[in-house]
Amino acid sequence: MECICIFLPFCVVFATVAAVNSVQRTMKISTTKEYKYQYLDEYGIPAQGSTTLTFKVKACNDAHLAIRTPEIDPLEIVIGGWENNRSCIRLMSQGDCLSINVGGVLSCDEYRVFTLDWKGREERQVSLSLGNATSENSKTILSLPLKFRLLNVSIGISTGFGSSGEWLFQDVSQGAIAEKAEPEKEVLPTKALIIIITGVALTVLAIVAAMIGILLCLRYKRNREPRTNIENSQYIVSTETDGQVEHDYAKLTEFSNTIEPIEPDYLSLS
């Protein structure tokens, strides 16, 4: 059982490495005051096969999303339009609003989290939630049933009407970050740094613990081996003097490497 302790620190290290690798990469994309869609296919957004997209945006007003497929013209989702007083979904760019939410949802100074959800073969609808859809505090602010399916979608983003914006997207490929957009350096720095430092510290502790474990195992194994009663070991010492061989009894003491002569009757059974 003692030897099993050697492997436990390495399990902790592997778990820490997994945690470090699981830190989500974040991409920041800036949009200008010009109302013009920038599609995100080249960044690997959205992930293939997904039907949701969670993102953050910081803009004073008019953060726009477009959803297009090879079969239909783009749907448009307006977030904080009309000077951040209203949001809506419409079936075409600058078309009529078919789902409306009244109230300010954007901020000039801080990022706001939204989740865009489009259903495929089953429910056939599109919706927008304020907050991460997996959170209990998430609130659906826009929803529109559709008569067609949204498959193989492309997502476009834009600001305009006097407002520029900054968008944050997660779960994108490393290559897309390096080649296409500016990595966001301000998001999750403390958390990532803490995880990395913790991983290094646990690695060092694992090495020390492994060394201690090895020593304990060796000691345990040594203690389990049968021990010879050195104190009572007897020896016959032969010496040769002037061609005559003499035999004498001796014993090896427990605390010395010297051989001490003993009396011949030491081995007597009486």
Buried (B, 14 or more C-beta within 10 A) or exposed (E): EEEEBBEEBBEBBEEBBEEBEEEEBBBBBEBEBEBEBBBBEEBBBBEEEEBBBBBBBBBBBBBBBBBBBEEBEBBBBBBBBEEBEBBBBBBEBEEEBEBEBEEEBBBEEEBBBBBBBBBEEEBBBBBBBBBBBEEEEBEBBBBBEBEEBBEEBBBBBBBBBEBBBBBBBBBBBEEBBEEBBEEBEEBBEEEEEEBBEEBEEBBEEBEEBBEEBEEBBEEEEEEEEEEEEEEEEEEEEEEEEEEEEEEBBBBBEEEEEEEEEBEEEEEEEE
